[in-house]
Amino acid sequence: MLPGRSAAHGDQPVCVDCAGITQDYHCSRCGTETEHYRQNTCARCSLRDDLTVLLRVDEDRGPETTATKLLGALCGAQRPESILTWLRKPGVRDLLARLATGGIPLSHEALDQEPKSLRVEHMRSLLTHHKLLPNRDHYLALFERWLASKLADLGDADIRRPVESFARWHHLRRIRSLSKDGKPSRGPVHSAKQEITETIKFLIWLKLTHGRTAASCVQADVDAWLADGPTTRHAIRTFFVWGVNNRTCTNITIGFRQAKTAPLLTQGQRLAMLKACLTDNVDTLQYRVAATFLLLYAQPVVKIAAMKSTDVVLTPDGLRLSLGDGDPAPVPEPFASLLTEHLASRPNMRTGSSSSSEWLFPGYRPGQHIHPNTLMERLREIGIDLLGARNASLRGLVKEVPAPLVAEMLGYSYQVTQKHAAAAAEPWSRYPRTRPGT
């Protein structure tokens, strides 16, 4: 500990001996020199005492009981004060006690039976992070529960039957396949829920208005539905593409919906925001770094939130970012220094999770990255138009670098960069594509 100050060394913090402090800061239990939390004991020993009583830990029963596993996981937090604070929240102690005594089996299925709450989900994340529960795809699990509830509310068999087939054989099978391959499922789950919800709305309207089902639906019904409502109604297109292929419905055709406008910042606006994020204290360090990923590398916020610390690569030529299948993108100054500082001081590293978190932007829940919605809201608060900034960044990049290289380096498809290159009057068909098979 450095609780004192030394005038001889420029008012720098100094240890107990150098400061002449006579108070003993050593923990009476473990001997660690640290701030006392309770009755001459440190926070970690105080936490162990509380949990031993709460979890009814019996050391004589061996280290493999659920109670001892929970005790070891919680007491191993880098900052035990955060666990002590968490234990004061309503319902946390009861949940822990029931897990320790077998009132709740140590499984995802058992936690699914508990009333849905942030408390339960935080506990699940903590147990998963400390290997007391196996890893599972959070968004896939939520989708399965949501789908079961959605189908249970459909009493009409003519509506439920095609919706259930569509949801299970198209969406659920596809999302499970993505999850099995280790690919992110948050986006697919979000779009699947919207498409299923809009399909249900359409089929209910079709039955009530025209007395028809998916099998007897005609093109005029679909055209009328799309013409008289919000653009989200176009989400039924996937259902009809699937239905026609599986002979669930007649030959209905729905074209792709084309956005009438594309939000776009001017390059002056984009560069002004970029300068503010790099040189001004417009927000905390992690949000300035996240904003720079958007403004400089055109990365979607969902992808930024899920970036790993290993995506930042140190090479003899300086820092680089692994964002796509191509060569890592260079990181110029002053962003390189800002990114290095962020790596050394990432938030949420001293709570229930260990200091070895793989995420570039760790979240509040142990073992998870920051939620994309949190990031989106924060960037909007500092005045960034997310889609407009990303479009402007891509337009600027394809003017400076051949669009195929932009696609490979930043993780975009060739079609997307071609579209932006055409809009920026920089067609890349003139660029020689020398890679084999292209």
Kinemage of the C-alpha trace (Angstrom):
@kinemage 1
@onewidth
@group {chain A} dominant
@subgroup {mainchain}
@vectorlist {calphas} color= white
{ca met a 1} P 0.000 0.000 0.000
{ca leu a 2} L 1.006 3.607 -0.616
{ca pro a 3} L -1.224 5.514 1.828
{ca gly a 4} L 1.217 8.368 2.583
{ca arg a 5} L 2.645 11.367 0.758
{ca ser a 6} L 6.252 12.516 0.539
{ca ala a 7} L 7.009 16.212 0.136
{ca ala a 8} L 10.624 15.307 -0.528
{ca his a 9} L 9.590 13.395 -3.639
{ca gly a 10} L 7.172 15.871 -5.162
{ca asp a 11} L 4.176 14.841 -3.067
{ca gln a 12} L 4.335 11.320 -4.496
{ca pro a 13} L 2.513 8.448 -2.712
{ca val a 14} L 4.788 6.417 -0.429
{ca cys a 15} L 4.539 3.289 1.732
{ca val a 16} L 3.631 3.114 5.417
{ca asp a 17} L 7.231 3.025 6.654
{ca cys a 18} L 8.387 5.971 4.543
{ca ala a 19} L 5.364 8.021 5.592
{ca gly a 20} L 5.886 7.226 9.279
{ca ile a 21} L 2.378 5.786 9.653
{ca thr a 22} L 2.074 3.564 12.694
{ca gln a 23} L -1.297 1.977 11.876
{ca asp a 24} L -1.074 -1.680 10.886
{ca tyr a 25} L -2.751 -2.287 7.519
{ca his a 26} L -2.082 -6.026 7.388
{ca cys a 27} L -5.105 -8.329 7.284
{ca ser a 28} L -5.347 -10.282 10.529
{ca arg a 29} L -6.467 -13.342 8.567
{ca cys a 30} L -4.268 -13.614 5.466
{ca gly a 31} L -1.511 -11.119 6.277
{ca thr a 32} L -1.984 -9.084 3.057
{ca glu a 33} L -1.223 -5.387 3.410
{ca thr a 34} L -4.366 -3.701 2.145
{ca glu a 35} L -7.233 -1.510 3.268
{ca his a 36} L -9.280 -3.110 6.033
{ca tyr a 37} L -12.863 -3.899 5.144
{ca arg a 38} L -14.216 -5.254 8.416
{ca gln a 39} L -12.624 -5.807 11.855
{ca asn a 40} L -8.987 -5.764 10.725
{ca thr a 41} L -9.693 -8.120 7.811
{ca cys a 42} L -9.426 -7.422 4.098
{ca ala a 43} L -12.348 -7.473 1.673
{ca arg a 44} L -11.409 -10.902 0.317
{ca cys a 45} L -11.359 -12.547 3.747
{ca ser a 46} L -14.583 -10.771 4.709
{ca leu a 47} L -16.185 -12.061 1.519
{ca arg a 48} L -14.985 -15.593 2.267
{ca asp a 49} L -16.462 -15.409 5.773
{ca asp a 50} L -19.850 -14.222 4.446
{ca leu a 51} L -20.001 -16.820 1.693
{ca thr a 52} L -18.931 -19.683 3.961
{ca val a 53} L -21.984 -19.003 6.105
{ca leu a 54} L -24.340 -18.215 3.223
{ca leu a 55} L -23.368 -21.250 1.133
{ca arg a 56} L -23.037 -23.549 4.134
{ca val a 57} L -19.600 -24.639 3.022
{ca asp a 58} L -18.310 -27.751 4.751
{ca glu a 59} L -14.559 -28.017 4.138
{ca asp a 60} L -14.593 -31.640 5.369
{ca arg a 61} L -16.797 -32.705 2.421
{ca gly a 62} L -14.042 -31.971 -0.074
{ca pro a 63} L -13.505 -29.325 -2.738
{ca glu a 64} L -15.909 -30.707 -5.368
{ca thr a 65} L -19.262 -29.730 -3.879
{ca thr a 66} L -21.322 -27.043 -5.584
{ca ala a 67} L -20.934 -24.814 -2.519
{ca thr a 68} L -17.135 -24.981 -2.528
{ca lys a 69} L -17.019 -24.380 -6.284
{ca leu a 70} L -19.162 -21.267 -5.877
{ca leu a 71} L -17.015 -20.108 -2.973
{ca gly a 72} L -13.813 -20.456 -4.969
{ca ala a 73} L -15.247 -18.716 -8.035
{ca leu a 74} L -16.620 -15.711 -6.163
{ca cys a 75} L -13.654 -15.258 -3.857
{ca gly a 76} L -11.328 -15.367 -6.858
{ca ala a 77} L -12.637 -12.042 -8.208
{ca gln a 78} L -9.840 -9.539 -8.719
{ca arg a 79} L -11.883 -6.935 -6.866
{ca pro a 80} L -13.811 -8.712 -4.062
{ca glu a 81} L -15.506 -5.448 -3.038
{ca ser a 82} L -17.631 -5.706 -6.194
{ca ile a 83} L -18.931 -9.123 -5.115
{ca leu a 84} L -19.753 -7.806 -1.636
{ca thr a 85} L -21.718 -4.963 -3.233
{ca trp a 86} L -23.502 -7.419 -5.547
{ca leu a 87} L -24.515 -9.585 -2.590
{ca arg a 88} L -26.493 -6.661 -1.142
{ca lys a 89} L -28.873 -6.605 -4.103
{ca pro a 90} L -32.338 -8.102 -3.524
{ca gly a 91} L -32.631 -11.821 -4.201
{ca val a 92} L -28.937 -12.511 -4.840
{ca arg a 93} L -28.270 -14.213 -1.506
{ca asp a 94} L -31.381 -16.376 -1.835
{ca leu a 95} L -30.387 -17.433 -5.357
{ca leu a 96} L -26.852 -18.334 -4.248
{ca ala a 97} L -28.099 -20.279 -1.227
{ca arg a 98} L -30.498 -22.348 -3.337
{ca leu a 99} L -27.747 -23.102 -5.860
{ca ala a 100} L -25.384 -24.186 -3.091
{ca thr a 101} L -27.882 -26.446 -1.347
{ca gly a 102} L -29.276 -28.059 -4.493
{ca gly a 103} L -32.568 -26.147 -4.444
{ca ile a 104} L -31.624 -25.101 -7.960
{ca pro a 105} L -29.611 -27.719 -9.895
{ca leu a 106} L -26.422 -26.347 -11.397
{ca ser a 107} L -27.598 -26.299 -15.030
{ca his a 108} L -28.819 -23.864 -17.663
{ca glu a 109} L -32.172 -25.635 -17.803
{ca ala a 110} L -32.721 -25.105 -14.073
{ca leu a 111} L -31.901 -21.406 -14.313
{ca asp a 112} L -34.307 -21.142 -17.271
{ca gln a 113} L -37.101 -22.157 -14.915
{ca glu a 114} L -36.416 -19.181 -12.642
{ca pro a 115} L -38.367 -15.940 -13.214
{ca lys a 116} L -36.555 -13.986 -15.897
{ca ser a 117} L -34.403 -11.238 -14.348
{ca leu a 118} L -31.049 -9.515 -14.675
{ca arg a 119} L -30.056 -11.198 -11.417
{ca val a 120} L -30.452 -14.675 -12.888
{ca glu a 121} L -28.678 -13.790 -16.127
{ca his a 122} L -25.760 -12.229 -14.257
{ca met a 123} L -25.495 -15.378 -12.157
{ca arg a 124} L -25.547 -17.504 -15.298
{ca ser a 125} L -22.737 -15.429 -16.829
{ca leu a 126} L -20.680 -15.719 -13.666
{ca leu a 127} L -21.093 -19.493 -13.459
{ca thr a 128} L -20.316 -19.916 -17.153
{ca his a 129} L -17.227 -17.734 -16.958
{ca his a 130} L -15.850 -19.812 -14.073
{ca lys a 131} L -16.598 -23.094 -15.901
{ca leu a 132} L -19.293 -24.150 -13.436
{ca leu a 133} L -21.759 -24.200 -16.337
{ca pro a 134} L -20.959 -25.150 -19.944
{ca asn a 135} L -20.878 -22.437 -22.586
{ca arg a 136} L -24.046 -21.993 -24.574
{ca asp a 137} L -25.225 -19.531 -27.170
{ca his a 138} L -27.123 -16.908 -25.208
{ca tyr a 139} L -29.092 -15.563 -28.171
{ca leu a 140} L -29.994 -19.022 -29.467
{ca ala a 141} L -31.346 -19.958 -26.036
{ca leu a 142} L -33.400 -16.760 -25.851
{ca phe a 143} L -34.762 -17.393 -29.346
{ca glu a 144} L -35.835 -20.941 -28.482
{ca arg a 145} L -37.713 -19.682 -25.407
{ca trp a 146} L -39.245 -16.795 -27.352
{ca leu a 147} L -40.388 -19.102 -30.161
{ca ala a 148} L -42.034 -21.569 -27.791
{ca ser a 149} L -43.959 -18.720 -26.140
{ca lys a 150} L -44.923 -17.187 -29.498
{ca leu a 151} L -46.272 -20.455 -30.893
{ca ala a 152} L -48.174 -21.209 -27.685
{ca asp a 153} L -50.159 -17.992 -28.179
{ca leu a 154} L -51.390 -19.088 -31.635
{ca gly a 155} L -54.669 -20.928 -31.212
{ca asp a 156} L -55.625 -21.121 -34.890
{ca ala a 157} L -54.052 -24.240 -36.442
{ca asp a 158} L -54.239 -22.738 -39.950
{ca ile a 159} L -51.906 -19.974 -38.770
{ca arg a 160} L -49.761 -21.887 -36.319
{ca arg a 161} L -48.913 -24.792 -38.642
{ca pro a 162} L -47.134 -22.815 -41.419
{ca val a 163} L -45.529 -20.411 -38.935
{ca glu a 164} L -44.125 -23.264 -36.859
{ca ser a 165} L -42.731 -25.029 -39.929
{ca phe a 166} L -41.172 -21.803 -41.185
{ca ala a 167} L -39.708 -20.899 -37.780
{ca arg a 168} L -38.307 -24.330 -36.956
{ca trp a 169} L -37.139 -25.606 -40.333
{ca his a 170} L -35.832 -22.359 -41.741
{ca his a 171} L -34.815 -20.005 -38.939
{ca leu a 172} L -34.116 -22.280 -35.966
{ca arg a 173} L -32.162 -24.786 -38.036
{ca arg a 174} L -30.105 -22.010 -39.627
{ca ile a 175} L -29.347 -20.292 -36.310
{ca arg a 176} L -28.332 -23.564 -34.695
{ca ser a 177} L -25.984 -24.216 -37.603
{ca leu a 178} L -24.416 -20.760 -37.232
{ca ser a 179} L -24.012 -21.274 -33.504
{ca lys a 180} L -22.417 -24.684 -33.986
{ca asp a 181} L -19.870 -23.121 -36.350
{ca gly a 182} L -19.006 -20.467 -33.782
{ca lys a 183} L -20.536 -17.621 -35.786
{ca pro a 184} L -22.432 -14.761 -34.105
{ca ser a 185} L -26.163 -15.333 -33.796
{ca arg a 186} L -27.409 -12.027 -32.391
{ca gly a 187} L -28.160 -10.500 -35.809
{ca pro a 188} L -29.802 -13.623 -37.278
{ca val a 189} L -31.949 -14.012 -34.149
{ca his a 190} L -33.084 -10.398 -34.359
{ca ser a 191} L -34.072 -10.663 -38.033
{ca ala a 192} L -35.718 -14.073 -37.478
{ca lys a 193} L -37.927 -12.694 -34.710
{ca gln a 194} L -39.001 -9.793 -36.895
{ca glu a 195} L -39.774 -12.026 -39.883
{ca ile a 196} L -41.775 -14.491 -37.755
{ca thr a 197} L -43.691 -11.687 -36.038
{ca glu a 198} L -44.577 -9.980 -39.333
{ca thr a 199} L -45.600 -13.323 -40.856
{ca ile a 200} L -47.969 -13.972 -37.953
{ca lys a 201} L -49.493 -10.502 -38.361
{ca phe a 202} L -50.019 -11.084 -42.084
{ca leu a 203} L -51.592 -14.525 -41.692
{ca ile a 204} L -53.965 -13.258 -38.984
{ca trp a 205} L -54.974 -10.323 -41.224
{ca leu a 206} L -55.391 -12.666 -44.201
{ca lys a 207} L -57.682 -14.994 -42.245
{ca leu a 208} L -59.792 -12.232 -40.686
{ca thr a 209} L -60.058 -10.050 -43.809
{ca his a 210} L -60.288 -12.544 -46.666
{ca gly a 211} L -60.882 -15.894 -44.945
{ca arg a 212} L -57.801 -17.353 -46.622
{ca thr a 213} L -54.720 -19.201 -45.349
{ca ala a 214} L -51.116 -19.343 -46.500
{ca ala a 215} L -51.996 -22.174 -48.899
{ca ser a 216} L -54.819 -20.214 -50.559
{ca cys a 217} L -53.191 -16.778 -50.472
{ca val a 218} L -53.014 -14.912 -53.806
{ca gln a 219} L -50.656 -12.237 -55.083
{ca ala a 220} L -53.272 -9.497 -54.696
{ca asp a 221} L -53.485 -10.198 -50.940
{ca val a 222} L -49.741 -9.713 -50.522
{ca asp a 223} L -49.659 -6.573 -52.672
{ca ala a 224} L -52.484 -5.018 -50.652
{ca trp a 225} L -50.740 -5.834 -47.353
{ca leu a 226} L -47.435 -4.317 -48.470
{ca ala a 227} L -49.022 -1.196 -49.950
{ca asp a 228} L -50.946 -0.249 -46.833
{ca gly a 229} L -48.462 -0.306 -43.978
{ca pro a 230} L -44.919 0.313 -42.702
{ca thr a 231} L -41.805 -0.962 -44.463
{ca thr a 232} L -41.343 -3.670 -41.823
{ca arg a 233} L -44.122 -5.584 -43.583
{ca his a 234} L -41.614 -6.524 -46.289
{ca ala a 235} L -40.138 -8.953 -43.730
{ca ile a 236} L -42.775 -11.493 -44.893
{ca arg a 237} L -40.733 -11.957 -48.075
{ca thr a 238} L -38.567 -14.684 -46.508
{ca phe a 239} L -41.669 -16.660 -45.502
{ca phe a 240} L -43.005 -16.686 -49.068
{ca val a 241} L -39.633 -17.529 -50.605
{ca trp a 242} L -39.420 -20.476 -48.208
{ca gly a 243} L -43.109 -21.354 -48.675
{ca val a 244} L -42.952 -21.442 -52.475
{ca asn a 245} L -39.843 -23.634 -52.382
{ca asn a 246} L -41.562 -26.019 -49.938
{ca arg a 247} L -44.968 -25.861 -51.666
{ca thr a 248} L -46.555 -24.415 -48.548
{ca cys a 249} L -48.163 -21.640 -50.573
{ca thr a 250} L -48.834 -20.622 -54.169
{ca asn a 251} L -46.415 -18.833 -56.464
{ca ile a 252} L -46.160 -15.521 -54.586
{ca thr a 253} L -43.350 -13.119 -55.511
{ca ile a 254} L -42.076 -10.196 -53.423
{ca gly a 255} L -39.135 -8.107 -54.575
{ca phe a 256} L -36.346 -6.826 -52.384
{ca arg a 257} L -37.171 -3.598 -50.606
{ca gln a 258} L -34.920 -0.778 -51.768
{ca ala a 259} L -34.164 2.015 -49.340
{ca lys a 260} L -35.130 5.369 -50.857
{ca thr a 261} L -32.330 7.255 -49.141
{ca ala a 262} L -28.941 6.406 -47.637
{ca pro a 263} L -27.844 8.435 -44.585
{ca leu a 264} L -24.488 10.022 -45.337
{ca leu a 265} L -22.307 12.509 -43.500
{ca thr a 266} L -20.081 14.839 -45.427
{ca gln a 267} L -16.378 14.079 -45.233
{ca gly a 268} L -15.967 17.338 -43.323
{ca gln a 269} L -18.457 16.226 -40.666
{ca arg a 270} L -16.846 12.797 -40.421
{ca leu a 271} L -13.321 14.198 -40.066
{ca ala a 272} L -14.452 16.716 -37.439
{ca met a 273} L -15.987 13.909 -35.351
{ca leu a 274} L -12.874 11.800 -35.827
{ca lys a 275} L -10.641 14.650 -34.669
{ca ala a 276} L -12.800 15.186 -31.582
{ca cys a 277} L -12.625 11.487 -30.647
{ca leu a 278} L -8.838 11.405 -31.073
{ca thr a 279} L -7.878 14.666 -29.397
{ca asp a 280} L -10.740 15.791 -27.110
{ca asn a 281} L -12.295 14.246 -24.028
{ca val a 282} L -15.697 13.889 -25.671
{ca asp a 283} L -16.353 10.737 -23.631
{ca thr a 284} L -14.547 8.003 -21.731
{ca leu a 285} L -11.605 6.303 -23.415
{ca gln a 286} L -13.391 3.098 -24.446
{ca tyr a 287} L -16.207 4.970 -26.212
{ca arg a 288} L -13.730 7.239 -27.997
{ca val a 289} L -11.904 4.129 -29.239
{ca ala a 290} L -15.183 2.514 -30.322
{ca ala a 291} L -16.238 5.686 -32.154
{ca thr a 292} L -12.902 5.758 -33.984
{ca phe a 293} L -13.421 2.182 -35.207
{ca leu a 294} L -16.677 3.397 -36.748
{ca leu a 295} L -15.364 6.674 -38.197
{ca leu a 296} L -11.989 5.428 -39.432
{ca tyr a 297} L -12.588 1.762 -40.358
{ca ala a 298} L -16.366 1.778 -41.090
{ca gln a 299} L -16.987 -1.065 -38.647
{ca pro a 300} L -20.619 -1.799 -37.660
{ca val a 301} L -21.321 -1.212 -33.972
{ca val a 302} L -22.366 -4.858 -33.500
{ca lys a 303} L -18.969 -5.974 -34.782
{ca ile a 304} L -17.104 -3.364 -32.708
{ca ala a 305} L -18.776 -4.593 -29.509
{ca ala a 306} L -17.652 -8.179 -30.208
{ca met a 307} L -14.039 -7.374 -31.102
{ca lys a 308} L -11.363 -9.303 -29.225
{ca ser a 309} L -8.091 -8.011 -27.841
{ca thr a 310} L -6.338 -10.464 -30.171
{ca asp a 311} L -7.725 -8.501 -33.138
{ca val a 312} L -5.116 -5.874 -32.281
{ca val a 313} L -1.850 -7.185 -33.724
{ca leu a 314} L 1.572 -5.780 -32.816
{ca thr a 315} L 3.978 -5.968 -35.763
{ca pro a 316} L 7.486 -4.558 -36.349
{ca asp a 317} L 5.790 -1.777 -38.334
{ca gly a 318} L 3.395 -0.874 -35.513
{ca leu a 319} L -0.149 -1.803 -34.535
{ca arg a 320} L -2.504 -3.422 -37.030
{ca leu a 321} L -6.131 -4.518 -36.864
{ca ser a 322} L -7.396 -7.894 -38.010
{ca leu a 323} L -10.876 -6.999 -39.266
{ca gly a 324} L -11.393 -9.212 -42.324
{ca asp a 325} L -9.855 -12.030 -44.346
{ca gly a 326} L -7.238 -9.791 -45.961
{ca asp a 327} L -4.074 -8.276 -44.547
{ca pro a 328} L -4.477 -6.525 -41.178
{ca ala a 329} L -5.270 -2.834 -41.483
{ca pro a 330} L -2.626 -0.350 -40.281
{ca val a 331} L -3.344 1.775 -37.206
{ca pro a 332} L -2.027 5.337 -37.613
{ca glu a 333} L -1.127 7.758 -34.859
{ca pro a 334} L -2.603 9.181 -32.707
{ca phe a 335} L -5.137 6.342 -32.715
{ca ala a 336} L -2.389 3.754 -32.121
{ca ser a 337} L -1.478 5.416 -28.812
{ca leu a 338} L -5.144 5.748 -27.839
{ca leu a 339} L -5.777 2.071 -28.598
{ca thr a 340} L -2.676 0.988 -26.656
{ca glu a 341} L -3.864 3.000 -23.658
{ca his a 342} L -7.295 1.399 -23.858
{ca leu a 343} L -5.820 -2.116 -23.974
{ca ala a 344} L -3.933 -1.414 -20.764
{ca ser a 345} L -6.942 -0.004 -18.925
{ca arg a 346} L -10.026 -1.838 -20.180
{ca pro a 347} L -13.049 -1.389 -17.878
{ca asn a 348} L -14.938 -4.171 -16.099
{ca met a 349} L -11.793 -6.242 -15.593
{ca arg a 350} L -11.861 -6.353 -11.799
{ca thr a 351} L -15.349 -7.611 -10.986
{ca gly a 352} L -16.598 -11.192 -11.193
{ca ser a 353} L -14.508 -11.889 -14.281
{ca ser a 354} L -10.808 -12.509 -14.363
{ca ser a 355} L -8.214 -10.120 -15.708
{ca ser a 356} L -7.749 -12.343 -18.770
{ca ser a 357} L -10.928 -11.316 -20.609
{ca glu a 358} L -10.611 -11.830 -24.357
{ca trp a 359} L -12.941 -8.962 -25.257
{ca leu a 360} L -11.627 -5.596 -26.398
{ca phe a 361} L -14.701 -4.008 -24.774
{ca pro a 362} L -15.584 -6.211 -21.753
{ca gly a 363} L -19.156 -5.989 -20.512
{ca tyr a 364} L -20.544 -5.792 -17.014
{ca arg a 365} L -21.476 -9.469 -17.019
{ca pro a 366} L -18.538 -11.835 -16.490
{ca gly a 367} L -17.122 -13.335 -19.676
{ca gln a 368} L -19.266 -11.211 -22.011
{ca his a 369} L -18.531 -8.187 -24.179
{ca ile a 370} L -20.346 -4.876 -23.983
{ca his a 371} L -23.887 -5.033 -25.297
{ca pro a 372} L -24.173 -3.475 -28.786
{ca asn a 373} L -27.227 -1.451 -27.733
{ca thr a 374} L -25.233 0.148 -24.915
{ca leu a 375} L -22.559 1.133 -27.403
{ca met a 376} L -25.100 2.443 -29.923
{ca glu a 377} L -26.847 4.624 -27.356
{ca arg a 378} L -23.586 6.060 -26.041
{ca leu a 379} L -22.271 6.943 -29.512
{ca arg a 380} L -25.574 8.598 -30.402
{ca glu a 381} L -25.368 10.629 -27.189
{ca ile a 382} L -22.079 12.172 -28.319
{ca gly a 383} L -23.715 13.161 -31.611
{ca ile a 384} L -22.660 10.435 -34.042
{ca asp a 385} L -25.069 9.355 -36.797
{ca leu a 386} L -24.084 5.678 -36.861
{ca leu a 387} L -25.211 4.722 -40.364
{ca gly a 388} L -24.292 8.074 -41.849
{ca ala a 389} L -20.792 7.863 -40.342
{ca arg a 390} L -20.249 4.309 -41.569
{ca asn a 391} L -21.398 5.153 -45.098
{ca ala a 392} L -19.175 8.235 -45.182
{ca ser a 393} L -16.207 6.229 -43.967
{ca leu a 394} L -16.691 3.577 -46.663
{ca arg a 395} L -17.119 6.213 -49.372
{ca gly a 396} L -13.901 7.870 -48.286
{ca leu a 397} L -11.967 4.601 -48.158
{ca val a 398} L -12.995 3.364 -51.615
{ca lys a 399} L -11.794 6.682 -53.049
{ca glu a 400} L -8.334 6.124 -51.578
{ca val a 401} L -7.940 2.328 -51.839
{ca pro a 402} L -9.219 -0.149 -54.486
{ca ala a 403} L -12.609 -1.406 -53.344
{ca pro a 404} L -11.645 -5.127 -53.351
{ca leu a 405} L -8.840 -4.393 -50.892
{ca val a 406} L -11.222 -2.412 -48.705
{ca ala a 407} L -13.626 -5.372 -48.706
{ca glu a 408} L -10.958 -7.893 -47.724
{ca met a 409} L -9.228 -5.686 -45.163
{ca leu a 410} L -12.351 -4.513 -43.338
{ca gly a 411} L -14.503 -7.647 -43.580
{ca tyr a 412} L -17.067 -6.431 -46.120
{ca ser a 413} L -18.409 -8.234 -49.163
{ca tyr a 414} L -17.321 -7.230 -52.644
{ca gln a 415} L -20.921 -6.263 -53.449
{ca val a 416} L -21.062 -3.707 -50.636
{ca thr a 417} L -17.788 -1.999 -51.516
{ca gln a 418} L -18.727 -2.084 -55.217
{ca lys a 419} L -21.958 -0.286 -54.389
{ca his a 420} L -20.130 2.417 -52.439
{ca ala a 421} L -17.436 2.727 -55.095
{ca ala a 422} L -20.108 3.249 -57.755
{ca ala a 423} L -21.866 5.841 -55.587
{ca ala a 424} L -18.538 7.601 -55.091
{ca ala a 425} L -17.896 7.435 -58.888
{ca glu a 426} L -14.915 5.142 -58.334
{ca pro a 427} L -15.845 1.860 -60.108
{ca trp a 428} L -13.372 -0.885 -59.290
{ca ser a 429} L -13.868 -3.022 -62.400
{ca arg a 430} L -10.659 -1.421 -63.674
{ca tyr a 431} L -8.754 -2.843 -60.703
{ca pro a 432} L -6.865 -6.059 -61.700
{ca arg a 433} L -8.036 -8.938 -59.532
{ca thr a 434} L -5.054 -11.255 -59.476
{ca arg a 435} L -6.053 -13.654 -56.706
{ca pro a 436} L -6.536 -17.252 -57.883
{ca gly a 437} L -10.111 -18.100 -58.769
{ca thr a 438} L -11.316 -14.484 -58.874
